[in-house]
């Protein structure tokens, strides 16, 4: 069981027993570690203590971020900024595949594809000549199925295995280190309808550690009646974390579903919420 699987087991346990306010000893026992080793593992993984992290998992925290989210998103949309005041936010340049590229299915392309470890389990990365075209969290038992899904997105491209590339990218994406200089943007390539691409572009403007509702996202796109369509577009995102669909939750403050698992979504939200500002 890797580190994320241990954290995920704790989160599932808390979903069932949060009203009991389990202490450090109880949580560590649930994953078969001593309190000392569990505290060290958790703090290394999350960057904060288990107690602080658990506060970020509460529904009241989600509601508070949601209450602030619309205003923050409006500002981000108006200014074109993402993550004001957070140097560790990723800088992502999103490009949409052209009709010709969609029709060709990647013919003539070599897509480098590799598996890597991340704080949230194993991930699969696909990099095309035009940028990162796939980023997903995968079950260790379903690696062939994950590669097949990537191939299905670009059926006429040739996949070339490169785990080293995937590891370098994963390390950069999930780095906790303060950058010494502005990093070069990550280029990503998506294929979707014009509306889906607009939703994904809007998601890039939602700051790290902030949550918005589907309705707020629709309103920011000047289509307040399109919350359901926005939800569908969010669910079609194939670039986990790079396009932060995990930052969208229900109007009630409930975290809700996630393409790569609701527990992982809760972990992502809490992990980002626990990250200290750089100044």
N, C-alpha and C positions, 0 to 999 in steps of 0.2 A: 504494500500500500504506500503510494508516494505522499509527499507532503500535502498536496491539494486534496487528495482523497481523505486524508485525516481531518483536514479543515472542513471538508464537505460533510463528513460524518458528524462533526460537532454542530454544524449549522442545522442539519436535519434533526438532531437531538433537541436543539434549542427551539425549533419550530414546534415541537411537541411539548416541551417542558419549560418554556421561557417564563411562565408564571411562577415557577418554583425558584427562579433566580439561582440557578446552580452555581456553586463556587468553583474555584480553580481545581480543587481536589476531585470534584465530581466530573468536571470536563476532561481532566487528564486521564481519569480512570476509564472514561468512555472510549478512548482511543488507545488504551493500553500503555500509557507512558506515565512516568513519575511527574508530579507537579512541576519540579524543576525543569525537566527536559521538555515538557509540554509548553511551559511558559517561554522557554528559550526558542523552541521551534516556532511557536505562534508569533512571537515578537520579531523574529527574523523574517518570517513570511509576510506579515502584515505591516511591519514597521511601527506598530503600537502594541501595547499590552492587550491581553485578552479582554480585560474589563473595558478599556476604551473602545476596542473593536466591537464588542457586543452592544455598546450604546449606539453604534452606527447601524446596527441591524434592526433596531426597533422601528415599529411602524410610525411612532411619533416623529422620529428623525426623518423618515421618508416624507411624511406630511409637511414638515417644516420646509424641507428642500423643495417640495412641490409648490408650496405656497410662494416661495421666492422665485421659482423657476420661470414663470412667465415673464416677469420683469427682466430677469437676467437674459433670457433668450431674446426678448425684444431688443435689448441693447446690443447683444452680439450680432443680431441680424442687421441692425441699422448701421453698425460700425464696421462690420466685416471681420470682427475679432473673434477668436475662440480662446476661452480660458484666460481672461484677464487676470494678471497677477500670479500666474502659475507657469513658471519657466519649464516645468516638466511636462506640460501638455504636448501631445504629439502634433506635429505640423504635417498635414496630409493634403496633397494636391490630388483631387479627384478628377478623372477624365472618363467620359462615357465612350464606350465602343461605338465605332461608326457603323452605319447599316451594312457597309461592305464587310467589315470585320465580323459582324454577327452572321452574315450570310455564309461567309467562308468557314465559320466554325474554327478559326485559328489555323487554317491551312498554311503550311510553310513556316509555322512558328515552332520553336522549341520552348516549352514551359519547364523551368526548373521547379521541381516539386520535392519537398522534404519534410520530415517530421522533426519536431523539436519539443523540448520540455518548456513549460511556462509555469508561472505561479498557480495557474488554474487547470493544470493537467496537460496532457500532450496536445500539440496543435499541428496542423498541416498547413504549410505555406506553399503557394504557387506563384511564381514570378514569370511574367510574360515579357516579351521585348518592349512592351509599352507600360510596364509597371506591375505591381502586385495585383494579381487577379483572383486570388483565393486566400482566405485565412479562416480556419475553422478549428474548433476544439473537437477532439476525437476520442473515442473510447479505445483503449489499448487493444481490445479484442477485435476492433473493426477497421484496422488500417487498410486492408484491401478495398473495403467498401468506400472508405473516404477517398482513396485515390480514384476509384471508379466514378465517384460523384464529380470530382474535379475534371476528369476526362470527359464526362457527359456534358459539362458546361462548354468545353472547347473540343468537340469530337474529332476534329481533323488536325489538331496539334499533336506534336510528339512530346511525351513527358520524359524528362531526364531527372533521375533521382539525385538530390543534392541536400543531404541532411545538414551539412556544414553551413550552407547558405541559410537554411531555416533557423538554425541555432543562433547565428549572428543576428538575424532579424528579430527573433523572439527576445534575445537579450536586450536589444535596443528598444523595442516596443515597451517592455515591462521594466526598464531600468528605473531604480529609485534614486540614482545619483544626480546631483545638480549638474547640469551641463556647463562646461567652461566657456562655451560659445554657442551661438545659435546653430542648431543642427540643420543639415540640408533636409528639405521636405521629402517625405515618403511619397512616391508616385504610385497611385492605385488606379486600376482600370475596372470599371463596372459595366455590366450590360443589363439594361432594364428599360422600361418605358420612360418617356420624358417626365411623367409625374413621379415615378419612383426615384429617378435621379435627383429631382428637386428635393424630395424628402431626405435623401441621403446627404445632399449638400447642406440642408438645414441641420441635420444631426451633427455634422462636423463643427457647428457653431455652438453646440451645447457644452458649456465648460465642464471640465473634470470636477467631480464631486458635486455636481448639480443634477437635479432630476426635473423633467418636464412631463406633462400629461400629453396624451394623444391629441386632446382638444386644443391645448396650447400650441402644439406643433402645427396643427391644421390652421389655427388662427394666424400664426406667424407667416404662413404661406398664403395668407389672404383667402383661405378657403375654410372658414369656420365650420361649415357643414360636412366637411370631408374627413372627420376623425376616423371613421371606419376604414376609409381608403388609405389614410395615413398608417393605420395599424397594419393593414395588409402589406404596404410597402416596407414598413419596418421589419416585418416578418420575412420578407424576401431578401434581406441583406445577406450577402455571402462573405462579407469581410468582418468577421468577429473582432470586436474591440477597436479596430482601425476606424470603422464607421460605428460610433458608439450607440447602437440601438438598445444597449442595456440601460441607458439613462432615461428611457421612456417608460412611464408607469401609468397606472390607471388614475382616473380623477379622484378616487377615494384614498389614494396613497398606498394601495396594495401594489406590491412589486409586480405581480402578474407573470405571465408565461415568457419563455425565452427559447429561441431556436436551439440553443445548446444547453438547456436545462435551467429550471427556475432556481435551483440551489446555486448553480454557478452564477446566475444573474445577481442573486443576493450577495454572493461573495465579491463580485466585481463592484457592486454599488458600495458595499461597506469598505472594501479595500481602497477605493478612490476617496471615499468620504473621510477615511482615517489618515490620508496623506497630508502632512503639514505643508502649508504654503511656504514658498521659498524666501519670502520676506514679509 
